Amino acid sequence: MTDLSYFDKKIILVTGGSGSVGSQLVSALLNTNCKTIRILSNNEHELYLLQNKYPNEKKLRFLLGDIRDKERLFVATEDVDIVFHAAALKHVPLCEYNPFDAVQTNVVGTQNIIEACKHSNVKKFVFISTDKAASPQSTLGATKLLAERLTISSLSYRTSPEHIAYCVRFGNVLDSRGSVVDLFYNQIKQKKPITITDKKMTRFTMTPQEAVNLILSTVELAKGGEVFVLKMKVMRIIDLVQAMIELYGKNGKIEITEIGKRQGEKLHEELISDAEISRTKEFENMYVIPSFDSSFYDKFSTLKSPYTSDSAEPMTVEEIKSLLQIIKPN
């Protein structure tokens, strides 16, 4: 975890700040001595709910706007020190069905905020990515990979050496909005069959708090151009279902229906592609993929093997139950 004094007197912008990760990040930043936190969202209702959650918080500014609107971003980034870019379209099937919209938000929107940061002389730009960007097979993954490349390439034309841009790559954030945890929970409570895509499917998982800790722990460390990857737990989808049935399905037998992989979906995820392994450095709780030569990382060991969700020991059902009880108490 980074020294929170780093944020003292800083003006911070969180795009997608009313979303699952964005709102958790805002909550964590409120524990710092930052000057102002600007929350940018195109979801009026979610922004309204967040405003009601913090009715007396003088640090917060609630900005209604879209990252597709570059002019809006020029205003939103004025005098900002740090930008956390969490705004995105993130659901695999919806991005497959609406690929141009995914490009408009995840690629063009990212370039818009990068250009706004350059215009406003923002010191640090943090792009929040996904494991889908490693060897992408979906529209979502392809757009996130492009957004990573835009973030890193922005350093080639920066006007100040103080400007630092880098990426943080996540796995699946448990109990985030629209996650399978919500889907399975509602199916169990409604006594409907649980629909899973493939019983052999595995996924990297992290809690919202782990996601926020990863973001904040990289801000001081980053030199520019890196992709930071948290060392994450792995779970089998069938074990997650079993854990949720044992926790929440106490009123009768729950059926499980296998419906097959959705378009663009992988059976197993990878957080570091084959092309990235040779330059990936290992820290105690994360991996770092530098994009430029940096002697700073020479002292760390290099990753030797792929980092995939089928190569790690999965969590047990009991371990998953313990995790679920923290994020979604029964």
Residue pairs with C-beta under 8 A, 6 or more apart in sequence:
1 213
1 216
1 217
2 216
2 217
2 218
2 219
2 220
2 221
3 220
4 31
4 32
4 33
4 216
5 32
5 33
6 219
6 220
7 29
7 32
7 33
7 34
7 82
7 219
8 32
8 33
8 34
9 33
9 34
9 35
10 34
10 35
10 81
10 82
11 34
11 35
11 36
11 38
11 79
11 80
11 81
11 82
12 29
12 34
12 36
12 37
12 38
12 80
12 81
12 82
12 83
12 84
13 37
13 38
13 40
13 76
13 77
13 80
13 82
13 83
13 84
13 122
14 22
14 25
14 26
14 29
14 37
14 38
14 39
14 40
14 83
14 84
14 86
15 22
15 40
15 41
15 67
15 83
15 84
15 85
15 86
15 87
15 113
16 22
16 40
16 41
16 85
16 86
16 87
16 88
17 23
17 25
17 26
17 37
17 38
17 39
17 40
17 41
17 50
17 86
18 39
18 41
18 43
18 46
18 47
18 49
18 50
19 41
19 43
19 46
19 86
19 87
19 176
19 177
20 173
20 175
20 176
20 177
20 208
21 86
21 128
21 170
21 173
21 176
21 208
21 211
21 212
22 39
22 41
22 84
22 86
22 87
23 50
24 208
24 209
24 211
24 212
25 84
25 86
25 212
25 215
26 37
26 39
26 50
26 60
27 212
28 212
28 216
29 37
30 37
30 54
30 57
30 59
30 60
34 59
35 59
36 59
36 60
36 61
37 59
37 60
37 61
38 61
38 63
38 76
38 80
39 47
39 50
39 60
39 61
39 62
39 63
40 63
40 65
40 67
40 73
40 76
40 87
41 47
41 50
41 62
41 63
41 64
41 65
41 87
42 64
42 65
42 66
42 67
42 87
44 64
47 62
47 64
50 62
51 60
51 62
54 60
63 76
65 72
65 73
65 76
66 72
66 109
67 73
67 85
67 87
67 105
67 109
67 110
67 112
67 113
68 104
68 105
68 108
68 109
68 112
69 112
70 112
70 115
70 116
73 112
73 113
73 115
73 116
74 116
74 119
74 120
76 116
77 83
77 113
77 116
77 117
77 119
77 120
77 122
78 120
79 120
80 117
80 120
80 122
81 122
81 123
81 124
82 122
82 123
82 124
82 125
82 126
82 219
83 113
83 117
83 122
83 124
83 125
83 126
84 126
84 128
84 215
85 110
85 113
85 125
85 126
85 127
85 128
86 128
87 105
87 109
87 113
88 105
88 106
88 109
88 128
88 144
88 147
89 95
89 98
89 101
89 102
89 105
89 106
89 140
89 143
90 130
90 140
90 178
91 140
91 178
92 132
92 138
92 139
92 140
92 262
92 263
92 264
92 265
93 262
93 263
93 264
95 101
95 102
95 106
95 138
95 139
95 140
95 143
95 264
96 138
96 139
96 140
96 262
96 263
96 264
99 139
102 139
102 140
102 143
103 143
105 143
106 140
106 143
106 144
106 146
106 147
107 143
107 146
107 147
107 150
110 127
110 146
110 147
110 150
110 151
111 150
113 125
114 125
114 150
114 151
114 154
114 165
116 122
117 125
117 154
117 163
117 165
118 154
118 157
118 158
118 159
118 163
121 159
121 160
121 163
122 163
123 162
123 163
123 164
124 163
124 164
124 165
124 219
124 222
125 151
125 154
125 163
125 164
125 165
125 166
126 165
126 166
126 167
126 168
126 215
126 218
126 219
126 222
127 147
127 148
127 151
127 165
127 166
127 167
127 168
128 167
128 168
128 170
128 215
129 144
129 147
129 148
129 167
129 168
129 169
129 170
129 227
130 140
130 141
130 144
130 169
130 170
130 171
131 169
131 170
131 171
131 172
131 204
131 269
131 270
131 271
132 138
132 140
132 141
132 144
132 269
133 141
133 144
133 145
133 147
133 148
133 169
134 141
134 145
134 169
134 269
134 270
134 271
134 272
134 273
134 276
135 141
135 270
135 273
135 274
136 142
136 144
136 145
137 264
137 265
137 266
138 263
138 264
138 265
138 266
139 264
140 264
141 264
148 167
148 169
148 227
151 165
151 166
151 167
152 165
152 166
152 167
152 225
152 227
152 291
154 165
155 163
155 164
155 165
155 224
155 225
155 292
158 165
163 224
164 222
164 223
164 224
165 224
165 225
166 218
166 222
166 224
166 225
166 226
166 227
166 228
167 226
167 227
167 228
168 214
168 215
168 218
168 227
168 228
169 227
169 228
169 229
169 271
170 206
170 211
170 214
170 230
171 203
171 204
171 205
171 206
171 230
171 232
171 269
171 271
171 309
172 179
172 180
172 203
172 204
172 205
172 206
173 179
173 205
173 206
173 207
173 208
173 211
174 181
174 205
174 206
174 207
174 208
174 323
174 324
174 327
175 181
175 182
175 207
175 208
175 327
175 328
176 208
180 237
180 240
181 240
181 244
181 324
181 327
181 328
183 195
184 194
184 240
184 241
184 244
185 244
185 248
185 328
187 193
187 194
187 195
187 254
188 194
188 244
188 245
188 248
188 249
188 254
189 248
191 251
191 252
191 254
193 254
193 255
193 256
193 257
194 241
194 244
194 245
194 254
194 255
194 256
194 257
195 257
195 259
196 237
196 238
196 241
196 256
196 257
196 258
196 259
197 237
197 258
197 259
197 260
197 261
197 262
197 265
198 237
198 258
198 260
198 261
198 267
199 236
199 237
199 238
199 258
200 236
200 238
200 267
201 236
201 237
201 238
201 261
201 267
201 268
202 234
202 235
202 236
202 237
202 267
202 268
202 269
202 309
202 310
202 314
203 234
203 235
203 237
203 269
203 309
204 232
204 233
204 234
204 269
204 271
204 309
205 232
205 233
205 234
205 235
205 315
206 214
206 230
206 232
206 233
207 323
207 326
207 327
208 327
210 230
210 232
211 230
214 228
214 230
214 286
217 285
217 286
218 226
218 228
218 286
221 228
222 228
223 290
223 294
223 296
224 292
225 290
225 291
225 292
226 288
226 289
226 290
226 291
227 276
227 288
227 289
227 291
228 286
228 287
228 288
228 289
229 271
229 272
229 280
229 286
229 287
229 288
229 289
229 307
230 285
230 286
231 285
231 286
231 287
232 271
233 315
233 319
233 323
234 309
234 312
234 313
234 314
234 315
235 314
235 315
235 320
236 314
238 256
239 314
239 315
239 316
239 317
239 320
240 320
241 256
242 317
243 317
243 318
243 320
243 321
243 324
244 324
245 254
246 317
246 321
247 321
247 324
247 325
247 330
248 330
261 267
267 310
268 308
268 309
268 310
269 308
269 309
270 306
270 307
270 308
270 309
271 287
271 307
271 308
272 280
272 287
272 289
272 303
272 306
272 307
274 306
276 289
277 303
277 304
277 305
277 306
277 307
278 302
279 289
279 290
279 302
280 287
280 288
280 289
280 302
280 303
280 307
281 287
281 288
281 289
281 290
281 297
281 300
281 301
281 302
281 303
282 300
282 301
282 302
282 303
283 300
287 303
287 307
288 297
288 300
290 297
305 311
315 323
